Amino acid sequence: MTDRAQSTRSTERALRLGTRRSKLAMAQSGQVAEAVRKLTGRPVELVEITTYGDTSREHLAQIGGTGVFVTALRDALLDEQVDFAVHSLKDLPTAQPHDLVLAAIPRREDPRDVLVARGGLTLDRLPDGARVGTGSPRRMAQLNAYARSHGLRIETVPIRGNVDTRIGYVRSGELDAVVLAAAGLNRIGRIDEVTDFLPADTVLPAPGQGALAIECRASDTGLTAVLAQLDDEHTRAAVTAERSLLAALEAGCSAPVGALADLPAGSGEEQDVHEMRLRGVVGTTDGSTLVQLSTTGPVPTSHDDAVALGRELASEMLAKGAAGLMGERAL
């Protein structure tokens, strides 16, 4: 880009990026804003929007989970108050509005859940009767299942709040540990507070966890094309398969469903990779029953391929009784 072109583009109206007000949302939106500035040469303004999920004090399972952090941002997009928005992908409902488009899903951060515990404790060293905070039925189901299988006795405690609030419960001694997403702590520079990284074999993450979604109006084809340069092909295929499984189970963001699509162990980006493994889990929150299955197929080369992989595994899980474990009938 010539100096003159750069100067011209930098004087264009700032692009308005809609974001939630939380420290984490602002951090991840700021990272996207910087990437868009570099792509376009245009300034990007963060527009803070309060969502229902931010103002409600009810637990996510009670208010439905699906869309509670998203609807206000989408309304701002449709009302042209903002030009594009950044979401945590795991918060997005699986149905995509026809007038909005997921222009980019950047490369995913670490999708794992982590433990932040007093005294540097790891999951296998929590004391008898330890109180572990999480607002996620998915985490409760898997943590309680792990405790049952390892002869541990823990109490999972439902909590809400931002990272400071949640870790504060541990610092104050009210809880022995809390479970958070590694990606979020990474993005706000607090990953060194983690006392244990929970392997996916122990706790499968939420579908789409660790990934961001950059959304804009479908009619804004110019901006869509620019934002598409931030898309990561492998991440999009993986999260599409995970979200397809979630949709086929007819479950929402707050359901006790975990899913992770990744490359089989031993493969890497420097090699030619031909297969993708998709793992899924559904369980009762007390951990007494889990349906946990996996499937491996060719790396999806299209949206439809990724969707098919998710539906295939969901069908197998439903056949094993997954619908009953979510407390509702899934068709």
Contacts in CASP RR format, 6 or more apart in sequence:
PFRMAT RR
TARGET T0000
AUTHOR 0000-0000-0000
METHOD contacts of the structure
MODEL  1
MTDRAQSTRSTERALRLGTRRSKLAMAQSGQVAEAVRKLTGRPVELVEIT
TYGDTSREHLAQIGGTGVFVTALRDALLDEQVDFAVHSLKDLPTAQPHDL
VLAAIPRREDPRDVLVARGGLTLDRLPDGARVGTGSPRRMAQLNAYARSH
GLRIETVPIRGNVDTRIGYVRSGELDAVVLAAAGLNRIGRIDEVTDFLPA
DTVLPAPGQGALAIECRASDTGLTAVLAQLDDEHTRAAVTAERSLLAALE
AGCSAPVGALADLPAGSGEEQDVHEMRLRGVVGTTDGSTLVQLSTTGPVP
TSHDDAVALGRELASEMLAKGAAGLMGERAL
1 9 0 8 1.000
1 41 0 8 1.000
6 41 0 8 1.000
9 40 0 8 1.000
9 41 0 8 1.000
9 42 0 8 1.000
10 41 0 8 1.000
10 42 0 8 1.000
10 43 0 8 1.000
12 42 0 8 1.000
13 42 0 8 1.000
14 42 0 8 1.000
14 43 0 8 1.000
14 44 0 8 1.000
14 45 0 8 1.000
15 36 0 8 1.000
15 40 0 8 1.000
15 42 0 8 1.000
15 43 0 8 1.000
15 44 0 8 1.000
15 45 0 8 1.000
15 83 0 8 1.000
15 84 0 8 1.000
15 223 0 8 1.000
16 44 0 8 1.000
16 45 0 8 1.000
16 47 0 8 1.000
16 81 0 8 1.000
16 82 0 8 1.000
16 83 0 8 1.000
16 84 0 8 1.000
17 29 0 8 1.000
17 30 0 8 1.000
17 32 0 8 1.000
17 33 0 8 1.000
17 36 0 8 1.000
17 44 0 8 1.000
17 45 0 8 1.000
17 46 0 8 1.000
17 47 0 8 1.000
17 82 0 8 1.000
17 83 0 8 1.000
17 84 0 8 1.000
17 85 0 8 1.000
17 86 0 8 1.000
18 29 0 8 1.000
18 46 0 8 1.000
18 47 0 8 1.000
18 48 0 8 1.000
18 49 0 8 1.000
18 73 0 8 1.000
18 76 0 8 1.000
18 77 0 8 1.000
18 82 0 8 1.000
18 84 0 8 1.000
18 85 0 8 1.000
18 86 0 8 1.000
19 25 0 8 1.000
19 26 0 8 1.000
19 29 0 8 1.000
19 30 0 8 1.000
19 46 0 8 1.000
19 47 0 8 1.000
19 48 0 8 1.000
19 49 0 8 1.000
19 73 0 8 1.000
19 85 0 8 1.000
19 86 0 8 1.000
20 26 0 8 1.000
20 48 0 8 1.000
20 49 0 8 1.000
20 50 0 8 1.000
20 51 0 8 1.000
20 54 0 8 1.000
20 69 0 8 1.000
20 73 0 8 1.000
21 48 0 8 1.000
21 49 0 8 1.000
21 50 0 8 1.000
21 54 0 8 1.000
22 54 0 8 1.000
22 162 0 8 1.000
23 162 0 8 1.000
23 163 0 8 1.000
23 164 0 8 1.000
23 188 0 8 1.000
24 162 0 8 1.000
24 163 0 8 1.000
24 184 0 8 1.000
24 187 0 8 1.000
24 188 0 8 1.000
25 86 0 8 1.000
25 88 0 8 1.000
26 46 0 8 1.000
26 48 0 8 1.000
27 187 0 8 1.000
27 188 0 8 1.000
28 86 0 8 1.000
28 88 0 8 1.000
28 184 0 8 1.000
28 187 0 8 1.000
28 212 0 8 1.000
29 46 0 8 1.000
29 86 0 8 1.000
30 46 0 8 1.000
31 187 0 8 1.000
32 86 0 8 1.000
32 106 0 8 1.000
32 212 0 8 1.000
32 214 0 8 1.000
32 230 0 8 1.000
33 44 0 8 1.000
33 46 0 8 1.000
34 44 0 8 1.000
35 106 0 8 1.000
35 230 0 8 1.000
36 42 0 8 1.000
36 44 0 8 1.000
36 226 0 8 1.000
36 227 0 8 1.000
36 230 0 8 1.000
37 43 0 8 1.000
37 44 0 8 1.000
39 226 0 8 1.000
39 229 0 8 1.000
39 230 0 8 1.000
40 226 0 8 1.000
47 76 0 8 1.000
47 81 0 8 1.000
47 82 0 8 1.000
49 72 0 8 1.000
49 73 0 8 1.000
49 76 0 8 1.000
49 82 0 8 1.000
50 72 0 8 1.000
51 68 0 8 1.000
51 69 0 8 1.000
51 70 0 8 1.000
51 71 0 8 1.000
51 72 0 8 1.000
51 73 0 8 1.000
52 63 0 8 1.000
52 68 0 8 1.000
52 69 0 8 1.000
52 71 0 8 1.000
52 72 0 8 1.000
53 60 0 8 1.000
53 63 0 8 1.000
53 68 0 8 1.000
53 69 0 8 1.000
54 69 0 8 1.000
56 63 0 8 1.000
56 68 0 8 1.000
57 160 0 8 1.000
58 160 0 8 1.000
59 135 0 8 1.000
59 158 0 8 1.000
59 160 0 8 1.000
60 68 0 8 1.000
60 135 0 8 1.000
60 136 0 8 1.000
60 160 0 8 1.000
60 253 0 8 1.000
60 254 0 8 1.000
61 135 0 8 1.000
61 137 0 8 1.000
61 158 0 8 1.000
61 254 0 8 1.000
64 252 0 8 1.000
64 253 0 8 1.000
64 254 0 8 1.000
65 91 0 8 1.000
65 252 0 8 1.000
65 253 0 8 1.000
65 254 0 8 1.000
66 93 0 8 1.000
66 252 0 8 1.000
66 253 0 8 1.000
66 254 0 8 1.000
67 91 0 8 1.000
67 92 0 8 1.000
67 93 0 8 1.000
67 253 0 8 1.000
68 91 0 8 1.000
69 87 0 8 1.000
69 88 0 8 1.000
69 91 0 8 1.000
70 87 0 8 1.000
70 91 0 8 1.000
70 92 0 8 1.000
70 93 0 8 1.000
73 82 0 8 1.000
73 85 0 8 1.000
73 87 0 8 1.000
73 215 0 8 1.000
74 85 0 8 1.000
74 97 0 8 1.000
74 100 0 8 1.000
74 215 0 8 1.000
76 82 0 8 1.000
76 85 0 8 1.000
77 83 0 8 1.000
77 84 0 8 1.000
77 85 0 8 1.000
77 100 0 8 1.000
77 215 0 8 1.000
77 216 0 8 1.000
77 217 0 8 1.000
78 99 0 8 1.000
78 100 0 8 1.000
78 217 0 8 1.000
80 217 0 8 1.000
83 216 0 8 1.000
83 220 0 8 1.000
83 223 0 8 1.000
84 103 0 8 1.000
84 214 0 8 1.000
84 215 0 8 1.000
84 216 0 8 1.000
84 223 0 8 1.000
84 227 0 8 1.000
85 214 0 8 1.000
85 215 0 8 1.000
85 216 0 8 1.000
86 212 0 8 1.000
86 213 0 8 1.000
86 214 0 8 1.000
86 215 0 8 1.000
87 212 0 8 1.000
87 213 0 8 1.000
87 215 0 8 1.000
88 210 0 8 1.000
88 211 0 8 1.000
88 212 0 8 1.000
88 213 0 8 1.000
89 105 0 8 1.000
89 208 0 8 1.000
89 209 0 8 1.000
89 210 0 8 1.000
89 211 0 8 1.000
89 212 0 8 1.000
89 213 0 8 1.000
89 239 0 8 1.000
89 243 0 8 1.000
90 205 0 8 1.000
90 206 0 8 1.000
90 207 0 8 1.000
90 208 0 8 1.000
90 209 0 8 1.000
90 210 0 8 1.000
90 211 0 8 1.000
90 253 0 8 1.000
91 253 0 8 1.000
92 213 0 8 1.000
92 243 0 8 1.000
92 253 0 8 1.000
93 252 0 8 1.000
93 253 0 8 1.000
94 243 0 8 1.000
94 244 0 8 1.000
94 246 0 8 1.000
94 247 0 8 1.000
94 252 0 8 1.000
95 247 0 8 1.000
96 102 0 8 1.000
98 218 0 8 1.000
99 217 0 8 1.000
99 218 0 8 1.000
99 219 0 8 1.000
100 215 0 8 1.000
100 216 0 8 1.000
100 217 0 8 1.000
100 218 0 8 1.000
101 215 0 8 1.000
101 216 0 8 1.000
101 217 0 8 1.000
101 218 0 8 1.000
101 224 0 8 1.000
102 213 0 8 1.000
102 214 0 8 1.000
102 215 0 8 1.000
103 214 0 8 1.000
103 215 0 8 1.000
103 216 0 8 1.000
103 223 0 8 1.000
103 224 0 8 1.000
103 227 0 8 1.000
103 228 0 8 1.000
103 231 0 8 1.000
104 213 0 8 1.000
104 214 0 8 1.000
104 227 0 8 1.000
104 228 0 8 1.000
104 229 0 8 1.000
104 230 0 8 1.000
104 231 0 8 1.000
105 211 0 8 1.000
105 212 0 8 1.000
105 213 0 8 1.000
105 214 0 8 1.000
105 231 0 8 1.000
105 232 0 8 1.000
105 235 0 8 1.000
105 236 0 8 1.000
105 239 0 8 1.000
106 211 0 8 1.000
106 212 0 8 1.000
106 214 0 8 1.000
106 230 0 8 1.000
106 231 0 8 1.000
106 232 0 8 1.000
106 235 0 8 1.000
107 232 0 8 1.000
107 234 0 8 1.000
107 235 0 8 1.000
108 183 0 8 1.000
108 208 0 8 1.000
108 210 0 8 1.000
108 211 0 8 1.000
108 232 0 8 1.000
108 235 0 8 1.000
108 238 0 8 1.000
108 239 0 8 1.000
109 182 0 8 1.000
109 183 0 8 1.000
109 184 0 8 1.000
109 186 0 8 1.000
109 187 0 8 1.000
109 210 0 8 1.000
109 211 0 8 1.000
110 182 0 8 1.000
110 183 0 8 1.000
110 186 0 8 1.000
110 210 0 8 1.000
111 181 0 8 1.000
111 182 0 8 1.000
111 183 0 8 1.000
111 200 0 8 1.000
111 205 0 8 1.000
111 208 0 8 1.000
111 209 0 8 1.000
111 210 0 8 1.000
111 211 0 8 1.000
111 260 0 8 1.000
112 181 0 8 1.000
112 182 0 8 1.000
112 197 0 8 1.000
112 198 0 8 1.000
112 199 0 8 1.000
112 200 0 8 1.000
112 203 0 8 1.000
112 205 0 8 1.000
113 139 0 8 1.000
113 179 0 8 1.000
113 180 0 8 1.000
113 181 0 8 1.000
113 182 0 8 1.000
113 198 0 8 1.000
113 203 0 8 1.000
113 205 0 8 1.000
113 209 0 8 1.000
114 179 0 8 1.000
114 180 0 8 1.000
114 181 0 8 1.000
114 182 0 8 1.000
114 185 0 8 1.000
114 194 0 8 1.000
114 195 0 8 1.000
114 196 0 8 1.000
114 197 0 8 1.000
114 198 0 8 1.000
115 121 0 8 1.000
115 122 0 8 1.000
115 123 0 8 1.000
115 132 0 8 1.000
115 177 0 8 1.000
115 178 0 8 1.000
115 179 0 8 1.000
115 194 0 8 1.000
115 195 0 8 1.000
115 196 0 8 1.000
115 197 0 8 1.000
115 198 0 8 1.000
116 166 0 8 1.000
116 167 0 8 1.000
116 170 0 8 1.000
116 177 0 8 1.000
116 178 0 8 1.000
116 179 0 8 1.000
116 180 0 8 1.000
116 193 0 8 1.000
116 194 0 8 1.000
116 195 0 8 1.000
117 126 0 8 1.000
117 170 0 8 1.000
117 176 0 8 1.000
117 177 0 8 1.000
117 178 0 8 1.000
117 195 0 8 1.000
117 196 0 8 1.000
118 170 0 8 1.000
118 173 0 8 1.000
118 176 0 8 1.000
118 177 0 8 1.000
119 195 0 8 1.000
120 195 0 8 1.000
121 127 0 8 1.000
121 176 0 8 1.000
121 177 0 8 1.000
121 195 0 8 1.000
121 196 0 8 1.000
122 195 0 8 1.000
122 196 0 8 1.000
123 143 0 8 1.000
123 146 0 8 1.000
123 196 0 8 1.000
123 198 0 8 1.000
123 202 0 8 1.000
124 150 0 8 1.000
124 152 0 8 1.000
126 132 0 8 1.000
126 152 0 8 1.000
126 154 0 8 1.000
126 176 0 8 1.000
126 177 0 8 1.000
127 176 0 8 1.000
128 152 0 8 1.000
128 153 0 8 1.000
129 153 0 8 1.000
129 154 0 8 1.000
129 155 0 8 1.000
130 154 0 8 1.000
130 155 0 8 1.000
130 176 0 8 1.000
130 177 0 8 1.000
131 154 0 8 1.000
131 155 0 8 1.000
131 157 0 8 1.000
131 174 0 8 1.000
131 175 0 8 1.000
131 176 0 8 1.000
131 177 0 8 1.000
132 143 0 8 1.000
132 154 0 8 1.000
132 155 0 8 1.000
132 156 0 8 1.000
132 157 0 8 1.000
132 175 0 8 1.000
132 176 0 8 1.000
132 177 0 8 1.000
132 178 0 8 1.000
132 179 0 8 1.000
133 156 0 8 1.000
133 157 0 8 1.000
133 158 0 8 1.000
133 159 0 8 1.000
133 166 0 8 1.000
133 169 0 8 1.000
133 175 0 8 1.000
133 177 0 8 1.000
133 178 0 8 1.000
133 179 0 8 1.000
134 140 0 8 1.000
134 143 0 8 1.000
134 156 0 8 1.000
134 157 0 8 1.000
134 158 0 8 1.000
134 159 0 8 1.000
134 178 0 8 1.000
134 179 0 8 1.000
135 158 0 8 1.000
135 159 0 8 1.000
135 160 0 8 1.000
136 179 0 8 1.000
136 206 0 8 1.000
136 254 0 8 1.000
137 254 0 8 1.000
137 255 0 8 1.000
137 256 0 8 1.000
137 285 0 8 1.000
138 204 0 8 1.000
138 206 0 8 1.000
138 255 0 8 1.000
138 256 0 8 1.000
138 257 0 8 1.000
138 258 0 8 1.000
138 281 0 8 1.000
139 156 0 8 1.000
139 179 0 8 1.000
139 203 0 8 1.000
140 156 0 8 1.000
140 158 0 8 1.000
140 256 0 8 1.000
140 285 0 8 1.000
140 286 0 8 1.000
140 287 0 8 1.000
141 256 0 8 1.000
141 281 0 8 1.000
141 282 0 8 1.000
141 283 0 8 1.000
141 284 0 8 1.000
141 285 0 8 1.000
141 286 0 8 1.000
141 287 0 8 1.000
141 290 0 8 1.000
142 202 0 8 1.000
142 203 0 8 1.000
142 204 0 8 1.000
142 258 0 8 1.000
142 281 0 8 1.000
142 283 0 8 1.000
142 287 0 8 1.000
142 290 0 8 1.000
143 154 0 8 1.000
143 156 0 8 1.000
143 179 0 8 1.000
143 203 0 8 1.000
144 154 0 8 1.000
144 156 0 8 1.000
144 285 0 8 1.000
144 286 0 8 1.000
144 287 0 8 1.000
144 288 0 8 1.000
145 283 0 8 1.000
145 287 0 8 1.000
145 288 0 8 1.000
145 290 0 8 1.000
146 152 0 8 1.000
146 202 0 8 1.000
146 203 0 8 1.000
147 153 0 8 1.000
147 154 0 8 1.000
148 287 0 8 1.000
148 288 0 8 1.000
156 285 0 8 1.000
157 175 0 8 1.000
159 165 0 8 1.000
159 166 0 8 1.000
159 169 0 8 1.000
159 175 0 8 1.000
159 178 0 8 1.000
163 180 0 8 1.000
163 184 0 8 1.000
163 185 0 8 1.000
163 188 0 8 1.000
163 190 0 8 1.000
166 178 0 8 1.000
166 180 0 8 1.000
167 178 0 8 1.000
167 180 0 8 1.000
167 193 0 8 1.000
168 174 0 8 1.000
169 175 0 8 1.000
169 178 0 8 1.000
170 176 0 8 1.000
170 177 0 8 1.000
170 178 0 8 1.000
177 195 0 8 1.000
179 198 0 8 1.000
179 203 0 8 1.000
181 205 0 8 1.000
181 209 0 8 1.000
181 210 0 8 1.000
182 191 0 8 1.000
182 194 0 8 1.000
182 197 0 8 1.000
182 210 0 8 1.000
183 209 0 8 1.000
183 210 0 8 1.000
184 210 0 8 1.000
185 191 0 8 1.000
185 193 0 8 1.000
185 194 0 8 1.000
200 260 0 8 1.000
200 262 0 8 1.000
200 279 0 8 1.000
204 258 0 8 1.000
204 259 0 8 1.000
204 260 0 8 1.000
204 279 0 8 1.000
204 280 0 8 1.000
204 281 0 8 1.000
204 292 0 8 1.000
205 258 0 8 1.000
205 259 0 8 1.000
205 260 0 8 1.000
206 253 0 8 1.000
206 257 0 8 1.000
206 258 0 8 1.000
206 259 0 8 1.000
207 239 0 8 1.000
207 242 0 8 1.000
207 243 0 8 1.000
207 245 0 8 1.000
207 246 0 8 1.000
207 257 0 8 1.000
207 258 0 8 1.000
207 259 0 8 1.000
208 238 0 8 1.000
208 239 0 8 1.000
208 242 0 8 1.000
208 243 0 8 1.000
208 259 0 8 1.000
211 235 0 8 1.000
211 239 0 8 1.000
214 227 0 8 1.000
214 230 0 8 1.000
216 223 0 8 1.000
216 224 0 8 1.000
216 227 0 8 1.000
217 223 0 8 1.000
218 224 0 8 1.000
234 299 0 8 1.000
236 306 0 8 1.000
237 261 0 8 1.000
237 276 0 8 1.000
237 299 0 8 1.000
237 300 0 8 1.000
237 305 0 8 1.000
237 306 0 8 1.000
238 260 0 8 1.000
238 261 0 8 1.000
238 262 0 8 1.000
238 276 0 8 1.000
238 306 0 8 1.000
239 261 0 8 1.000
240 300 0 8 1.000
240 303 0 8 1.000
240 306 0 8 1.000
240 307 0 8 1.000
241 259 0 8 1.000
241 261 0 8 1.000
241 276 0 8 1.000
241 278 0 8 1.000
241 300 0 8 1.000
241 306 0 8 1.000
241 307 0 8 1.000
241 309 0 8 1.000
241 310 0 8 1.000
242 259 0 8 1.000
242 260 0 8 1.000
242 261 0 8 1.000
242 278 0 8 1.000
242 310 0 8 1.000
244 306 0 8 1.000
244 307 0 8 1.000
244 308 0 8 1.000
244 309 0 8 1.000
244 310 0 8 1.000
244 311 0 8 1.000
244 314 0 8 1.000
245 257 0 8 1.000
245 259 0 8 1.000
245 278 0 8 1.000
245 280 0 8 1.000
245 310 0 8 1.000
245 311 0 8 1.000
245 313 0 8 1.000
245 314 0 8 1.000
245 317 0 8 1.000
246 252 0 8 1.000
246 255 0 8 1.000
246 257 0 8 1.000
246 259 0 8 1.000
248 310 0 8 1.000
248 311 0 8 1.000
248 314 0 8 1.000
248 315 0 8 1.000
248 318 0 8 1.000
248 330 0 8 1.000
249 255 0 8 1.000
249 257 0 8 1.000
249 282 0 8 1.000
249 314 0 8 1.000
249 317 0 8 1.000
249 318 0 8 1.000
249 322 0 8 1.000
249 323 0 8 1.000
249 326 0 8 1.000
249 330 0 8 1.000
250 328 0 8 1.000
250 330 0 8 1.000
250 331 0 8 1.000
251 257 0 8 1.000
251 282 0 8 1.000
251 326 0 8 1.000
251 330 0 8 1.000
255 282 0 8 1.000
255 326 0 8 1.000
256 282 0 8 1.000
256 283 0 8 1.000
256 284 0 8 1.000
256 285 0 8 1.000
256 325 0 8 1.000
256 326 0 8 1.000
257 280 0 8 1.000
257 281 0 8 1.000
257 282 0 8 1.000
257 326 0 8 1.000
258 280 0 8 1.000
258 281 0 8 1.000
258 282 0 8 1.000
259 278 0 8 1.000
259 279 0 8 1.000
259 280 0 8 1.000
259 281 0 8 1.000
260 278 0 8 1.000
260 279 0 8 1.000
260 280 0 8 1.000
261 276 0 8 1.000
261 277 0 8 1.000
261 278 0 8 1.000
261 279 0 8 1.000
261 306 0 8 1.000
261 309 0 8 1.000
262 276 0 8 1.000
262 277 0 8 1.000
263 273 0 8 1.000
263 275 0 8 1.000
263 276 0 8 1.000
263 277 0 8 1.000
264 275 0 8 1.000
264 276 0 8 1.000
264 277 0 8 1.000
264 296 0 8 1.000
267 273 0 8 1.000
267 275 0 8 1.000
273 299 0 8 1.000
274 298 0 8 1.000
274 299 0 8 1.000
275 296 0 8 1.000
275 297 0 8 1.000
275 298 0 8 1.000
275 299 0 8 1.000
276 296 0 8 1.000
276 297 0 8 1.000
276 298 0 8 1.000
276 299 0 8 1.000
276 300 0 8 1.000
276 309 0 8 1.000
277 294 0 8 1.000
277 295 0 8 1.000
277 296 0 8 1.000
277 297 0 8 1.000
278 294 0 8 1.000
278 295 0 8 1.000
278 296 0 8 1.000
278 297 0 8 1.000
278 309 0 8 1.000
278 310 0 8 1.000
278 313 0 8 1.000
279 292 0 8 1.000
279 293 0 8 1.000
279 294 0 8 1.000
280 292 0 8 1.000
280 293 0 8 1.000
280 294 0 8 1.000
280 313 0 8 1.000
280 317 0 8 1.000
281 290 0 8 1.000
281 291 0 8 1.000
281 292 0 8 1.000
281 293 0 8 1.000
282 290 0 8 1.000
282 291 0 8 1.000
282 317 0 8 1.000
282 322 0 8 1.000
282 325 0 8 1.000
282 326 0 8 1.000
283 289 0 8 1.000
283 290 0 8 1.000
283 291 0 8 1.000
283 322 0 8 1.000
283 325 0 8 1.000
283 326 0 8 1.000
284 290 0 8 1.000
284 325 0 8 1.000
289 325 0 8 1.000
290 325 0 8 1.000
291 317 0 8 1.000
291 320 0 8 1.000
291 321 0 8 1.000
291 322 0 8 1.000
291 325 0 8 1.000
293 313 0 8 1.000
293 316 0 8 1.000
293 317 0 8 1.000
293 320 0 8 1.000
294 313 0 8 1.000
295 309 0 8 1.000
295 312 0 8 1.000
295 313 0 8 1.000
295 316 0 8 1.000
297 309 0 8 1.000
298 305 0 8 1.000
300 306 0 8 1.000
300 308 0 8 1.000
300 309 0 8 1.000
314 322 0 8 1.000
318 330 0 8 1.000
322 330 0 8 1.000
323 329 0 8 1.000
323 330 0 8 1.000
324 330 0 8 1.000
END
